[in-house]
Amino acid sequence: MKPILLFLIFSVIFVTASGCVSEKGKPGTYDNQTENLSYKGESLTPIAQQRNNAIKGTQYIDRGSYRLQVDGLVENPRNFTYQEITELPETSKVVDLNCVEGWSFTAKWTGVKMADIFAEAGALENATTVIFYSADGYSTSLDMDYLLENDIILAYRLNDVILPPDRGFPLQLVAEGKYGYKWAKWIVRIELSDSPYRGYWEERGYNNRADVGGPAFERRE
């Protein structure tokens, strides 16, 4: 068999096994779901063209056994199933993800407002910091006021398809206006605290505010 034919066969097998079939500039197909590339007149970046960073590679989480632990300064600590999360009121928005490395993309994110998660768990008034923990050991934090005032969501769909594993299934934080290192993926725990917290990259010198357009690094005394 000729080398070119072998290459083509291998390429088809690889793409099919990944669960995604797409061409540059065209919507991909993910587990029989076709992504949308526009929403309310806004163009969306195809998932296949969205750049992606992770500290330990893609995490694969079982939907049936998954639990989102919400604890800390709450009246009612919870372990949400995936179904319980998706049964909460749903919201969608188009948000740009901007990486501190200089690249960005535009996508439609659909999920649940952090405010609804807090309401279910009974967030206490003295909770000022929210810490997000990921399945790969990653962590980051954001101010409670920022999350509430900006209607920040936990997304479970991207461009109208269920988050693919490499995009953070089951949940990715949509940290609007913040650099990508605040956009935690594969979230397994949310802790409410009354103390500042520095996550994985913040402990390595990245700015804990992470405002897009602001300084990437933080000067420490």
C-alpha positions in Angstrom: 0.0 0.0 0.0 1.4 3.4 -1.0 2.6 5.7 1.9 0.1 8.5 0.9 -2.8 6.2 1.1 -1.6 4.9 4.5 -1.4 8.4 5.8 -4.9 9.2 4.7 -6.3 6.1 6.3 -4.5 6.9 9.6 -5.7 10.5 9.5 -9.4 9.4 9.2 -9.0 6.8 12.1 -7.3 9.4 14.3 -9.9 12.1 13.7 -12.8 9.7 14.2 -11.4 8.3 17.4 -11.0 11.8 18.8 -14.8 12.3 18.6 -14.5 15.3 16.4 -14.7 15.7 12.7 -14.1 19.2 11.4 -12.4 21.3 8.7 -10.7 24.6 9.1 -13.3 27.3 9.2 -16.2 24.9 9.3 -18.2 23.6 12.3 -17.1 20.3 13.9 -19.2 17.3 14.8 -18.9 16.1 18.4 -20.7 12.9 19.4 -23.4 13.6 16.7 -23.7 17.2 17.8 -22.9 19.9 15.3 -21.5 23.1 16.7 -22.8 26.5 15.7 -20.5 29.2 14.4 -22.8 32.2 14.9 -25.0 33.5 17.7 -27.1 36.7 17.6 -25.1 38.0 14.6 -21.7 37.3 16.2 -19.2 35.0 14.5 -17.8 32.2 16.7 -14.4 30.5 16.5 -14.7 26.8 15.6 -13.6 24.6 18.4 -11.0 23.0 16.2 -9.3 26.4 15.9 -9.4 27.3 19.6 -6.1 27.1 21.3 -6.0 25.4 24.6 -3.5 25.1 27.6 -3.4 22.5 30.4 -0.8 21.6 33.0 -1.2 17.8 32.7 -3.1 17.3 29.4 -6.7 16.4 28.8 -8.6 15.0 31.8 -11.4 12.4 31.2 -14.2 12.5 33.7 -17.1 10.1 33.9 -20.5 11.9 33.7 -22.3 9.3 35.9 -19.9 9.4 38.8 -19.0 13.1 38.6 -19.7 15.3 41.6 -19.1 19.0 42.0 -18.3 19.6 45.6 -19.2 23.1 46.9 -18.1 23.8 50.4 -16.3 26.3 52.7 -18.3 29.3 53.9 -21.7 27.9 53.0 -24.8 26.8 55.0 -25.5 23.8 52.9 -22.4 22.0 51.5 -23.3 20.3 48.3 -22.1 17.5 46.0 -23.9 18.3 42.7 -24.4 15.6 40.1 -23.9 16.6 36.5 -27.7 16.2 35.9 -28.4 18.5 38.9 -26.2 21.2 37.5 -27.7 21.0 34.0 -31.2 21.2 35.5 -30.6 24.6 37.0 -31.6 27.7 35.0 -29.5 27.9 31.8 -27.9 31.0 30.4 -25.8 31.7 27.3 -23.4 34.4 26.3 -20.7 35.1 23.8 -17.3 35.8 25.5 -13.8 36.1 24.3 -11.1 34.0 25.9 -7.9 36.0 26.0 -4.6 34.2 26.9 -1.8 36.0 28.5 0.4 34.5 25.7 -1.3 36.9 23.3 -3.9 34.6 21.5 -7.7 34.7 21.8 -10.9 33.2 20.4 -14.6 34.0 20.5 -17.2 31.4 21.6 -20.7 30.9 22.8 -20.8 29.5 26.3 -23.8 27.9 27.9 -24.2 26.9 31.5 -25.3 27.9 35.0 -24.7 31.2 36.7 -22.4 31.1 39.7 -25.0 33.0 41.6 -27.4 30.0 41.3 -24.7 27.7 42.6 -24.1 30.0 45.6 -27.9 30.2 46.2 -28.2 26.4 46.2 -25.3 26.0 48.7 -26.3 29.0 50.8 -23.2 31.2 50.5 -22.4 33.0 53.8 -22.1 36.8 53.8 -18.5 36.8 54.9 -17.4 34.8 51.8 -15.2 37.1 49.7 -13.1 34.7 47.7 -14.1 31.7 45.6 -11.5 29.0 44.9 -11.8 26.6 41.9 -10.1 23.2 42.0 -9.6 21.1 38.8 -9.2 17.4 38.3 -5.6 17.8 37.2 -4.6 19.6 40.4 -4.9 23.1 39.0 -6.5 25.8 41.0 -7.3 29.5 40.8 -9.6 32.0 42.6 -11.8 35.0 41.9 -13.5 37.6 44.1 -17.1 36.8 45.0 -18.2 40.4 44.0 -16.7 39.9 40.5 -18.5 36.6 40.0 -21.9 38.1 41.0 -21.7 41.5 39.4 -20.7 40.0 36.0 -23.1 37.1 36.0 -20.2 34.7 35.5 -21.2 31.2 34.5 -19.9 27.6 34.7 -20.2 26.4 31.1 -21.2 22.9 30.1 -21.7 23.6 26.4 -19.4 25.4 23.9 -20.8 26.6 20.6 -23.9 24.6 21.4 -22.1 21.2 21.9 -21.4 19.5 25.2 -17.9 20.5 26.3 -15.4 18.0 24.7 -12.9 16.5 27.2 -10.1 18.6 26.0 -12.2 21.8 26.5 -12.9 21.0 30.1 -15.8 18.6 30.4 -17.9 18.7 32.5 -17.4 22.3 33.5 -15.3 25.3 32.5 -15.4 28.6 34.3 -16.1 31.5 31.9 -14.1 34.2 33.6 -15.2 37.1 31.4 -12.6 39.9 31.2 -9.9 37.8 32.9 -6.9 36.1 31.3 -7.2 32.5 30.4 -5.4 31.2 33.5 -8.5 32.1 35.5 -10.7 30.0 33.2 -10.5 26.8 35.2 -11.4 23.5 33.4 -12.5 20.1 34.7 -13.8 21.7 37.9 -14.4 19.3 40.7 -14.6 21.5 43.7 -15.6 25.1 44.6 -14.6 26.5 48.0 -15.9 29.7 49.4 -13.4 31.6 51.7 -12.8 34.9 53.5 -9.1 34.9 52.7 -7.2 35.7 49.5 -5.9 32.7 47.5 -3.2 32.3 44.9 -3.6 29.4 42.5 -1.3 27.4 40.3 0.0 30.2 38.0 -0.5 33.0 40.5 1.9 31.3 42.9 4.4 31.4 40.0 4.2 35.2 39.7 1.1 35.8 37.5 -1.1 38.6 38.5 -3.9 37.5 40.8 -6.4 40.0 39.3 -5.7 38.8 35.8 -7.6 41.6 34.1 -7.4 41.5 30.3 -5.1 44.4 29.3 -3.6 44.6 32.7 -0.1 43.4 33.8 0.5 39.7 33.4 2.9 39.5 36.3 2.7 40.8 39.8 5.4 42.6 41.7 5.9 41.1 45.1 7.7 42.8 48.0 
